[in-house]
């Protein structure tokens, strides 16, 4: 049984990943920060191991890693899904806003990967899947800090894929488009309709559609794919 760690997995794409990986027989470690009730419910339905940790804090990530290593062994697959977003015009973005976005979206990914990558290096196998965004490719107006952080996820992915390739570790990135998740619930109906009209397939994506793509990248079927950015966006970025 392979061990997969999914960060930010109590809702949205991360939650969908928990269900998909559980159905395929993986042992799933569901990391969450604040959504305890949601995590408990998912645990009841999937059997996932839930672990509370703020991934932007080094000591909490280390505590999570120690718990997994002492009780379950090594991690085979890392899904760096945890992320936060914010819509603000650039001149209103505060230093605190900027730091919050980067601490979760980039520093958190770095801390989690660093704690578990030796599990993979030691056995010369593993999969790391990082979740970016279409805005990390094209840039999103009024989301400069978010777009910049998601562009950094792409750079992180490509560089790490080159470095870990000799250890037979695949590092890839998924860049979702507009997905029907709680993160997008705060967008007004007019803006969502406009985004759907800009999407060639004419609709919002579903969390399980992204999760199934991530499942493919974690499987043996993707063993010769690394350093790639896979858009799951209904054709928004072509």
LINRA-V670751 format. One record per backbone hydrogen bond with DSSP energy under -1.0 kcal/mol. NH is the residue of the N-H (numbers start at 1). CO is the residue of the C=O. Records with the same first field share a line. If there is no record, write none. Layout:
# LINRA-V670751
NH=CO, CO
This chain:
# LINRA-V670751
4=27
5=77
6=29
7=79
9=31
15=11
16=12
17=13
18=14
19=15
20=16
21=17
22=18
23=19
24=20
25=22
26=21
27=2
29=4
30=49
31=6
32=51
36=34
39=35
40=36
41=37
42=38
43=39
44=40
45=41
46=42
47=43
49=28
51=30
53=32
57=54
61=57
62=58
63=59
64=60
65=61
66=62
67=63
68=64
69=65
70=66
71=67
72=68
73=68
76=3
77=3
78=127
79=5
80=129
81=79
88=142
92=89
93=90
98=94
99=95
100=96
101=97
102=98
103=99
104=100
105=101
106=102
107=102
108=103
110=106
111=107
112=108
113=109
114=110
115=111
116=112
117=113
119=116
121=117
122=118
125=120
127=76
128=170
129=78
130=172
131=80
132=174
134=176
136=133
137=134
138=134
139=135
143=140
147=143
148=144
149=145
150=146
151=147
152=148
153=149
154=150
155=151
156=152
157=153
158=154
159=155
160=156
161=157
162=158
163=159
164=160
165=161
167=164
168=165
169=164
170=126
172=128
173=228
174=130
175=230
177=232
180=205
181=179
184=181
185=182
187=184
192=188
193=189
194=190
195=191
196=192
197=193
198=194
201=234
202=199
205=178
209=206
210=206
211=207
212=208
213=209
214=210
215=211
216=212
217=213
218=214
219=216
222=219
223=220
225=222
227=171
230=173
232=175
236=233
